[in-house]
Amino acid sequence: MTRPSLGVLLGLNGGYVDTMGFLALAGLFTAHVTGNFVTLGAALVFGTTGVIAKLLALPVFCIVVLLSRALALRLKLEGRRAIVTLLTLKLVLFTIAAIAAFVHGPVWNGDSPAAIAIGMTLVTAMAIQNGLHRAHLSNLPPTTLMTGTTTQIMIDLADLMSAPQATTRSRSRSG
């Protein structure tokens, strides 16, 4: 039996965390944070909760990607493997979010401090995954958004069907 690749595991993780965040945290996308602009508009129009978390998601995501990249560069200079440290940090954040979700039970108000804290913890973890992917696994399809993943799969299939030489180009993600 073969083990799934890191890319497959991160893809499953990204889809699961984004879906569960959306369902449990008043429509908050934790991985596909730009999708929160749409759900923010809906929350404002319909008067539902979760506005604060949706406003915070993109700036938190951007800051964490920046900081995780700086950390990865520093670790590289020290001769350490950044990918292991970043994956460990992500696991710690998931554990914290899971414990907080368990302690605070179902979150009915997306603007509650618990919902915002859990949501931003998950956004932080997924920002680390996004940055890690782009910096260390860029030869793999995206692991956190379905539109990009689906697009890349279709491009790869078209390349594979069109010409044998396209196989190399698809796998290297260049060109």
N, C-alpha and C positions, 0 to 999 in steps of 0.2 A: 504494500500500500504506500503510495507516495503522499508526502506531506504537501499541503497547499503552500503556495509561494507567499512571501510577505505582502506582495501587491494584492493578491486575492484576499488575504486576511484583512488588510487595511481597507480594501474596497467594501467588504462585508461590514466591517466596523463602521465605516463612514456612513453607509446607508442606514444601518441600524440606529446609530446615535442621532442622525438627522431626523429620521422618522419618529423615534421615541421622543426626542426633544419637541418636535412639532406637536405630537399628540398629547404629551404630558405637560407642556409649558406654554399653553395658550397660543399655539401656532408659531413658536420660535424655531427658526432654522438654526441649528448649532454648527453645521458644516457648510452649508450653502448660504452664507450669511447675507449675500446680496438679495436673496429671496425675501428677506425680512422687509424690504421696502414695499413689496406688494402686500404682505400681511399687515404691515404698519398702516398702510392706507385703508385696508379693510377694517382694522381695529378702530381707527379714527372715525370712519364713516358709520360703523355699526355700534360704536360705543362699547366694544369688548375690552378685556384686559390684556396686558402684555405689552403695552406701548413703551414703557421704560426699557425693558429688556431688548426690544426690537431696535430702539434708538441706540442703545449701548453696544449691540453686537458687532457692528462693523468697526468702530474705533477700537474696541477691545481686541478684535481679531487682528487688525492691522498692527497694533502695538505688540501683540504677542508674536506675530510672525517676525517682526523686526528684532525683538529681543531673543527669540529662539535662534535666529540666524546669527546674531552676534555671539551667542553662547556657543553655537556650533563652530564658528570660526575660531573662537578662543580655545575650545577643546582641541581643534585640529592643530593649532600652534603648539599646544602642550603634548601633542602626539597621542591624544586619546581619540577613541571612536565616538564621534558625536551621535551617530544613529542609535547606539545602545542607550546613551544618556537621555536622548530625547524620547525614545520609546518608553523608557522607565518613568520619566517625568509624566508622560501622557497616562500611563497606567496608574500612577499615584493620583492624578487628577480625576480619572474615572472612578477610582475607589472613593475619593472624597465626595464626589457627586452622588455616588450610589448610597453611601452612608447618609448623606444629607437628605436624599430623597426618601430613604427608609424612615428616618427620624421624623421628617416633616409630613409624611404621609401624602395622600393625593393633594396636588396643588390646584386649588380652584381659582385663585386669583393670580393671574400672570404678573401683576405688579407688586406682589408681596415680596418682602425681603428674601424669603426662602426661595421663591421662584427665580428671582433675579440672580441670587448667589449660585444656585444650581445651574441655571442657564449660562451664566458667564464662566463658570468652571468648565462646563462642556464646550463652550465656544473656545476657551483657552486651549483645551486638549485638542480640539479639531484644528485650531490654528497651528499648533505644533505639528500635527500630522500633515497639513497642507504645506508648510514650510519644509518639513523633512522630505516630503515627496518631491517637491520641485528641486531641492538641493542635492538629494542623495539617491533618488529613485526616478529621475526624470526620463529614463528610458521606458518606464511603465506608463500605461494609461492613467488618467486621473483617478484617485481613489475616494474622492469626496463629493463628486457631483455627477448626477446621472446624465445631464445634457452633454458635458464634455466627454464622459466615458462612452456614451452611446455614439457620439459623433466620431470619436477615435476608432471605435470598433468598426463602424461602417466604412471609414476611410481605409482601414487595414484590410477589410474584406474586399473592397473595390480594388485595392492595390494587388492583393493576392490573386484575384480573378483576372486582372488585366494583363499581367506579365510576370514571368518568373523573377526578373531582376527587381521587381517592386518589393519582393519579400524582404530583402536586405534593408531597403529604405524604411519599410514599415516597422521593422523590429528595432531599428536604431533611432526612430522618431526624428530623423533629420530629413531635410529636403522637403 
